Amino acid sequence: MSQNILTTSNGNPVENNQTSQTADFHLIDKLAHFDRERIPERVVHAKGAGAHGYFEVTHDVTGLSKAKFLSHIGKRTPVFTRFSTVGGEKGSADTARDPRGFAVKFYTEEGNWDMVGNNTPVFFIRDPSKFPDFIHTQKRNPQTNCGDPDAFWDFLSLVPESIHQVSILFSNRGTPDGYRYMNGYSSHTLKLVDAQGNFKYVKWHFKTDQGIKNFTAAEAGKLASEDPDYATRDLFQAIERGDAPSWSVYVQVMDPKDAKHYKFNPFDVTKVWSHKDYPLQPVGRMVLNRNPENYFAETEQAAFSPSHVVPGIDVSPDRMLQGRLFSYPDTHRHRLGTNYAQIPINQPQSRVINHQRDGFMAINNGGNLPNYEPNSFGGPYQNNIAATTFTAEEISGFTGRHTYTLEDVDFVQAGDLYRLMPAEEKTHLVNNIAGHLKNAKKHIQERQLAHFKRADPEYGQRIEATILQLSSKA
């Protein structure tokens, strides 16, 4: 006899689920829960897919970090990784032209470390005050509820430091072939801290072992209509058939003394560090080999934040990162509740003991331990070990709102990227930008074209010529 007998929410067996009666608790129980199934979707990164796996250390990095999960070659740490698009809603197409989220939760013995990155090494903006405004321009027009090319390009043309990320977005890298054939990056500068409390600045790189594969705009558009869940399906089916995707993990390492004199602000997330100056150093390998049992319980409720670090890893003065340290946990509290860290997918393997109490859905509430400190009754107490997680850093200067000055260096890397592209890639980039920018108002086009020309004269001129060509055919 089957043991999967249908029950009500309080465990009472249900004898008939096909017809209702006048006074029917089962019907009310069923409808009431159905009415409350939906929770707020992520304001960004709403559409995503996740998988379980492990991270394995392949190279000795104990000289850089005292993190226990990096303590010796061969050590494995469980991970959960979520990939996503950024701007679209939950029902949007996986192949949309968009950056891809690349978030990894490391379940270490010292707590969870969340590496919350993207598939691009840079971002559009470098100050968190611009983030809500930027996202508004990537979403729907408040009147028409449609995409708005004017808002999209108006903002970007008024924030010229975005040109590097724009150039990546409109290349074929903006439409990757699913999630298995793309890299991941911390984008932000972080720190690795050694046993003596000394630190180095680092950027993390996850290089796909499957090789890079991208779609053209035409291929991505075709899949958006034929199989909008392409990337989600591709990841799930690959793991189900035993074809576990993997990524080789590296860091770029910068001495703090170099940061003061580097050719640009090393904490500016609109720029990359030169690999010639700071070559990749191998660390380990990430393998994803198990699909979630339940999408909502695991992938949808997974909550990542760059503020979730462990001893041996720390944050940097990157202004965008500083904003994310607050915003990510805050949106989880809105979306999942104040006790989101108690949801199984978010629970650390290590013991959690603090003075946080109560709130909706509190499961582990501290027992009978004191809920204050200092105390004399065996409650949680600080460990008094200097530089366990956070490192001391010398900061000097005048407090205030210091406006960024736009400089030539803000355009150099976009120009370098264009010049490095093969001829066919350049043509795709130019056509993709022109096809979108032509829908914006003329004065916005002219302002943005000036930025492309500043990055590389040929780059801007080709886009301008293509817009004229497309407009003449309209």
N, C-alpha and C positions, 0 to 999 in steps of 0.2 A: 504493500500500500504506500502511495506517495506521502511523503512527510511535508510537502509544500502546500499545506492547507491554508486557504485564504482566511485572513483575520481582519478585524477592525483595528484601529490604531491602539486600542488598549488590550489587544491580544485575543479577543473573543472570536471563535470560529464563525465564519459566514456561511450559512446554509444555501443562500440563493443570491447570486450577484447579477442576475439577468432581469429581475423584475423588482419593482419597489412597492412599498405599502404605505398607508397613510401616516402612521407614526413609525418612522424608519430611521433609527440612529445610524445604521450603516450608510444609508443614502446621504444623510446630513454630513456624516464624517467624511465620506468620499468627496462630496461637492465642496465642502469647506476647505479641505486640503488642496483640492485642485485649484480653487480660487486664489491660493497663496503660493503656488509653485514657483512663480517668477520672482527673481530678485533683481536689483539694479544691475545692468550690464556694466562692464568696465567702460569708463569714459573714453579711454584709448585702449588699444589692444584687445578689443572685444571678441574678435574671431580668432580662435587659436586651437592648437592641438598639443597634446602632451604625451610623454612617455617616461617610464622608469628605466634606470640603468645604474652604471657605476662609473666612478672616476678612479683611475689607477696611476700612481706615481711611476714615472719611467726614468726620471733623472733626479739626482741629488740636488735639492734646493734648500737644504737645512742651513746653509750659510746666508740665505736671504730671509727665511721665515721660520719662526718657531711653531707655526700652526701644526697641531698634532696630525692632521690628515695629510700633511706633507712630510711626515717624519722619516720615512724610509722608502726606498725603491720597492715597488710591488704592493704597497699598501693600497687597499681599495676602500672607497667611501661611496655609500649609496647616494644617488642623485635622482631628482625629478626635474625634467626639462620641459618648458612650455615655449612653443613657437607661436607666432601670431603675425597678423597684419596690424596696422596701427590705426588708420583713420576710419575704417569701415565698421558697420554694425555687425552683430552676431550673424546675420544672414547674408553678409556680403561675400563676394567672390574671393577665394584664396589667391587668385592670380592677379589681383588688382595691382596697379603700379603704386607701390608703397614701400617704405622700409619694413623690415620684418623684425619683430621682437625675438630675442634669443635670451631666455631667462633660465638659469640653472640653480636649483636648490641643493646644496651639499649638506647631507645629514651627518655632521661630524660629531665626535665624542665631546666636543666643547661647545656645542650649539650649532645652529644652522647658519651657513654662509650663503647668501643669495648673490649670485653674479647676474645682475640685471642689465643686459646689454641689448644690442641690435645686430643686424647682419651688415651694418656699415660702421666704419671706425670713427665717423664724425657725426655731428648733428647740425640742425639748421640754425640754432641760436646758442648763445653762450651766457645768457642771464635768465634766471628762472622767472623774473617778473614778466617776461615776454611769453612764457609757455601757454597760459590760458588763451591769450590773444592768438597765438600761432595755431593752436588746435581749433579754435573757432573758425579760422579761415580754411581749415582742412575738412571741416564738417559741412553741414547744410546751411544754406542761407536762411536767416530767421523769418523771412517773409515767404519766399517761394518753396522752402524746404527742398531745394535742389542744390547740387554742387554749384559753386560760384567761382568761375575763372577770374573774375575781377578781384574778389577778395583774396583768392589764392596768390595771384601775382602781385597785387597791390602790396600785400604784407611783405612778400619775399623781396620785391624790388626796393622796399624801404628798409630792409634788413640785409644789406649786401653780403654780410659774412656768411649768409646761407648758401652762397653760390657753389661751394665745394660739395655740400650734400645734395643740392639741386642737380649738379652734374652727375653724381652717382645715381640719384633717383631716376633720372630720365635716360640713363644708359640701360643696357639690358640687365644690369645688376638690379634694377628696380623691379624686375619681373623674374625672380628666380624660379627654377624648375622644382617646385615643392620646397620642402624644408631640409631634405637630406643633402642637397648639392649646393649648400651655401655656407659661408663662414659665419662665425660669431665673434663679437668684440665687446670688451667692457666699455669701449669708447672713452669713458672717463679715465682720468689718472687716479690710481689707488696707491696704497702703500703696502709693502711687505716689511714686517718687523721681525728682527732676529731676537735671540734669547737675551741679549744685552740691552734691548730697547732701541737699538739703532735701526734706522729704516732707509729704504730705497723707494723711489717713486716707480710705479710700474703701470703698464697697460697690458691687459690680457687679450690673447688671440686664440680662438678656437678654429683651427683649419680643418675643413671637411676632408676626410680620407676617401670620400667618394669622387672627389674632383668637382670643380665648379661647372654647373650647367644652368643656363638661363634661357628664358623664352624671348622671342621677339615680341613686339607689341601686337602683331597680328596673331601669333600663336596664343599669347596670354588672353587676348580678347575672345578668341574662339573658345577656349576652355572656360572662360567666365560664363558663357551661355550654355555650354554643353555639360560641364562638370564643375560647378562653382566650389565644390568641396575637394577639389583635386589634391591639394597638398595634404589635407587631413587624411584622405583616403590612402594616398601614396605612403605616408609614414606608417599608418596602421597596418596596411597589408604587407609592407616590407618586413616589419617586426614579426607579424604573424607567421610569415613563411621562413623565418629564421635568418633573414638578411639584415642583421643588426647594424644600423648606421653608427659611425664613429667619427670622432674629431680628435686631432692631435692638438695639445694645449701648450701654448708658449707664453712667455712674458717678454716685454721690452723693459729694460731696467735703466733708470736714470739716477745718478747720484744727486742728492739734494743740493750740493754745491753747484752742479751744472744748471739747476733750475733757475738760479738767479741770473745767469748770463746767457741762457739759450736765445736763439735768434727770434723766438717769439714766446709768448706766455705758454709754458708747457701745460697749464691747466685750462687752456682754451679748447673746448670740445669741438670747435669747428675745424680743427687742424689735426693732422697726424704727426707723429714723431718720425723723422727719417730713419729708415731701416739701416742706412749706412752709418748714421750716428749711433743708433741703438738697435743692434741686430736682435733677432728673435732668439730667445734661449728656451730650449725645450723643458717642459715640466712633467707632462703626463698625457693621458689619453682618456677620453670620455666615450663610453659605449652605451647605447640605448637598446635594451633587449627585452623589455616587457611593456605591454600595453596596459593602460588603466582598465580596471574592472568596471568602473562606472565613470562616465565622462563628467557628470555634474559633481559627484563627490570628490573627485580628484582634480581634473583639469580646470573645471570652472571655479572650484573653491580654493585652488592654489593661490597663495598670496605671497608675492615676492616684494622685497624692498632692499635697496642698496644700503639702508641703515642696519641691516642684519649682517653683522660681521662677527668674526671669532678672533681669539688671541692669535696674533701673527699677521692679521690683515686689518688695515685701517683705511680711512677715507682721506681725501686730499682737500686743498683749498678751492678746487674747481667749483665755481659759483653755481653752475647748473646742477651739479651733484648735490650741493648743499640744499638746494630747493627740493630735490627728490627725496632727501632723507626724511623730510616731513611729509611731503605730499603722498608718497606711496602708502605708508601705514595709515594715513588719514583716510584715503579712499577705501582701504580695506575695512576700516571701522564702519564706514558708510554702507559698503556693499555687503559685508558679511557679519558685521556686528563687532562690538568691542572685544569679544573673546575669540576673534578669528584664529589666534595662534593655538587654540585648543582643538580646532578641527583636525582630524587625524592627518591629513596630507601636509599640514603646516606644523605639526608637533615635532619638536626636536627629539633626537634619541637621548640626549642628555637630560638630566633632571632639571625641571623648571621650578624655581622656588623664589618667591618675591613677596611684595606687600600689595600687589594688585588683587582686588577683591570684587566679587559680585558682578553685576551687569547681566544683560540678557544671555541666556544659554551658558552660564558658568558651569563647567563640569568639574574641573580641578580647582578647588577654591581655597587651597592652603590649609585645609584641615583645621586643627585647633591651635596652630602656631600663631604667635602675636602678629598683628597686622601693622606694626610700626617698628621704627628703629631710631635711636638705640633702644634696646630692651634687655631685660635681665633673665629672660625665660626661654632661651634657646631658639629664638626666631632667626630668620635669615639675616646674615651680616656680610659686610663687604670683606673682600679677601686681603686688602691692604698690600697687594703686590703691585708695585709701580709698573706702568707700561704693559699691563696684561693685555689690554685691547687698544687703548688710545695712547698715542705717542705725543710727546712734547715737541713743539715746533716753534721756531723763532719767527715772529711776525712783527714787522715794523711799518710805520706809515701813519697817515692821518685818516681818522674815521670820516665817513661821509659818503654821499652817492657820487661815485666817480664814473663819469660817462666814458664809454669806450670810444677811442678815436679810430676811425676807419683808416687803414693804412694799405700800402701796396701789398704787404705780406698776406692780407686777407684774400687776395685774388691769385696769389702765386700757385697754390696747390691745385686749384681748379684748372688753371692753364696747363700745369704740368700733367694733370690727369688727361686732359684732352689731347695733348701732344703725344702721350704714350699710347693712345688707342690705335689699333689697326684701322685702316681706311674704312672697312665695313662698319666697325663699331662707331667711328665718328659719324658716319652717315645715319646710322640708327639714332644716335644721340641727337643730332641736329633735327632730324625728322620728328622725333618724339617731342622735343621741346617746341618746335614750330607748330606742330599740330595742336598743342594745348594752349600755347601763348597767343595764338591768333584769335582766340575767343575772348581775350581781355581787351579793354579799351585801349585806343591808340596811344594815349600818353603813358599808360602803364607799360605797354610794349616797349616804347622808346626808352623808358627808364631802366627796364630790365635788360634790354639789348646793350645799353651802355656798360653794364656790369660784365656781360659776356665778352664784349670787345676789350674791356680792361684786363680780363683774364687772358685772352688771346685774340688778337684782331681777327684772325681767320674764323675762329669759333663764332664770334658775334656776327660777322658778316654773312657767314653761311646760314645762320638761323634767320637773319633779316631777309636774305634772298629767298629762302624757302617759304617764309610767311607771305611774301609778296606773290610768290608763285601759287600758293594755296588759295590766297584771297582772290586772285584773278580767275580761278576756276569755280569759285563759289557762285 
